[in-house]
Amino acid sequence: MKIPTYLRRYTDLPALVHILTAKVITLLDPKTWDDRNDSYFMSIYKERQKLQSVLALCFSQSPETYHHWRVFSSGSAGVCILFDRKALLASLKKVAGVSVGQINYWTINDAKGRGIEVSELPFAKRYGFKPENEYRTIYESSSKELLSLDVPIDIASIRSVSLSPWMHSSLATSTIAAIRAIEDCQKLKISRSTLISNERWKDLGKNAV
């Protein structure tokens, strides 16, 4: 499979404002993740490796999908940040303790048959999550006990920002103006997603023969 040149981060407006204002992305403790299997694997990894901190941040390598919006950025305040993969990974790899990798998706039978090594735990998920096509950033430390970690990034590594398809169109113009008022964001490409209501797609239906 061809490796995409981008990484998508689905989040919300407050997180976007923090990223653009502080020029960082923030890795967090996985304890609160919705996938309890995933957070359990991370806790086992932390314990077995005798670490004080294990933090993470997740991205998608897939094109825009309804699933990603609904699960990770549901509601009118959701956003999708499209990063240039090469530029973002260059920033991440400058930080000691940070590693990156693609998630491997396994059925229970497959995992049982081959076994899972401790080193693989941060990048292993059940097969039912495969449509996420996740790429993950991990920070680990044996000496520092942290609940979060800010990693500096270059705003130029952000290709574009998509506002939620559930944001009312009348709010999009003001929201875009507010984002572009942030320092160094005047030329940032921002638009409201039309995934769930697209006039060009509707025209195809209207012109069906």
N, C-alpha and C positions, 0 to 999 in steps of 0.2 A: 504494500500500500504506500502510495506517495505521501511523504510527510508534508502537512500543510505549512504554509509560510506564516500563519497566524496562530494566536491562541486567544480564545474568548473567555472573558470573565463576566459571569452573570451576577449582579449584585443590586444595590439600591442607590437612590440619589444621595443620601448622607455619606455612604462609603465613597461614591464617586467624588463628591466635594472634598472629602479628606484626601483622596489620592491626588487630585489636581492641585489642591492648596498646599499640602505638605510635600508633594512630589515623592510619595512613597507608596508601596503596597504593603499590607499588613498580614503577616502570618499569625494564626491564632491556635489556641489549644483545641484539639479535636474532641474534647469531652462532650460538647454540645451538639455534635453532628447528628443529623436525623437518622442516618444509617448506623444503628447501634453495633452491628457486626464490624463495621469499619472502625469505629472509635475503639471497640474492644481490641482489635488487632493492633491499633496504635498504642494502646495502654500496655499490651503484652510486650510489644517491641521495646517500649520505654523501660519496662521492668527488666527484661532479659538482657538488654544492653547496658543496664545500670546508668541510665541517663537522668539528669535533673529536668530536662526540658525536651519535649518533642512538639513542634508547632508545624502547621501546614497551611497551604493555600491551593485551591483547586481551579483548574481551567478546563475548557472543552476544546477539542480539536475538530469538532463537527461544524458544519454550516448551521445557520440559525434554524432552530426547530421549536415547535410549539411546546414540546416536552421540557426543554431547557427553560423557556420563559415561565411556564406554569409552575415548575418545581423549584427553580432557584431565584426567580425574580417576579413572582406573582404580584399582581396589583399595579396600580397606576404609577407607583414610585420606582418600579423596576428599571434597570438599565443593563445594557450589554456593552462591555468595553472590548474593542477589537485591538489586540496588541500585535505589533510586529514581533514574530517569534524570536528571530535572531537577536534583535535589540534587547528584548526583555530578558532573555536567558543570559545575555552578556552581563546585565546588571545583577541578576541573581547570583551568578557564579563568582562575583567579586566578594561575596560575603562568606566568611569562614563558617563552616558548619551547615551550609545550605547544599542540598542535592536536589536533583530534578529527575523525573522519569515518567514514563507512560504506565498507566494502570494495566495490570493483567487481570483478565476476567476468567474465572474458573467455575465449573459446576462442582458440587460437593464431591461427586464420585471421581472427577478428574483430579481434584486437589488431594483427595484421600489416596488415590492411586500413586501419585508422584511425590506427595508430601510437600509441605511448604517450609522453606528455610526461614529462620528468624529474620535474616536480612531482606527477605521478600515481603514481609508483613506490611510495611507502609505502602506498598504498591500492589496489593492483592485485594480483589473484590469479587463478590458473587456474580455469576454470569448474567443474572437478571438486570444488572446495572450497565451492561455492555453498551447500550445505545448512548450513554453519556460520553463515551470516547474520551475519558478523562486523562489529563496530564497534570501531575502533581508536583508541588514544591514542598520540600521538607527541610526543617531546621532542627538540628539536634545538638545538645550540649551536655557534657558530663559534669560541668561545674556551675553553670548558671541556671537558676530556677526562674523561668520567664513565663508569663501568660500571653505575651504578644511580642512581635518583633517587626519593626518598620524597616523595610529595605528600600533605599533610595533608587528612584528610576528617573529616566529622562522622559519628559512629556512627549518628546518626539517619537518615542516608542509606541505611542497610542495612535493607531491609524484612524479610528473613528469611534464615536459613541452612538448607540441606538437607544432611544427612549422607549419606554414600554408601549406595546401596541394597545394597552388598555388605558393609556393616558388620553384624555379627551383632546382632540385636535386643537381646541381653542386655548389650551394651556401650553402647548408645545412651544409656541413662539417666545413667550415670556421665559419659559424654562431654559430654552437655548440661549437667550440673551443673558440670563443670570450666570450660566455656566461659562460663557465666553467672556464675562466680566472678570473672571479669575485670571490672575497674572499668568502670562505666557499661553493663554488658551484662546486668544482672539481668533486664530485661524483654525481651531479644532473643528474637524468635520463632525457635525451632530445632526441627527434626524430622528424622527419618530418612526418606529417600525410599523410597517403596513402588513405584517404577516397575516393578521386575521381579517383585514379589510383592505384589499388592494384593487384600485380601479382598473388597472391593466388586466388583472386576472378576471375581474367581473366582465370586462368587455369581451373576453374570450367566450364566456358563457352566453353573453347577450348575442354574440355573432355566430353562435353554434349553428351548423347546417345539418 
